[in-house]
Amino acid sequence: MIEAIYIENFKSLAHVTLRLDKFNCLVGMNGAGKTTILQALDLLTQMMHGDLEQWLETRGWRSQELHCRTSALQIGRHSTVLTLVLRLNDGRCLRWGGFLNRRNMKMNRETVWLEGKQIMLSMFGSLYIVGHSYEVTQDYT
């Protein structure tokens, strides 16, 4: 089960942590960000399918429109940061985090932690898994 989602620098969401339970309801005034939270969840889903350009095109958006204009972040100027915290069936906590580069609509960095211990890091064409290192030699997108 997804326990929490952290979104940084996505549309109107500068820094948002959304804690989830078995039932969740988004309530708020117009323009508060309810739809944007759902769009961020949709982005996470589409990232797993790998065709973010099509996702943007379907909505009539450009990648530049994903930037949070209310944020003063300089390091995140071209990145959207997303983190998922999941509770596995065996009770362990799995956390995935990534930096989406909006210039090329690709993940620059992804990290996976299991019970607080980093088990995977993918960064700029290299993949590190629990003490092993691999070079990615082909673009699979």
Salt bridges, closest charged atoms under 4 A:
GLU3 OE2 - ARG87 NE 2.96
GLU8 OE1 - HIS15 ND1 3.47
ASP42 OD2 - ARG59 NH2 2.24
ASP90 OD2 - ARG92 NE 2.76
ASP139 OD2 - LYS106 NZ 2.68
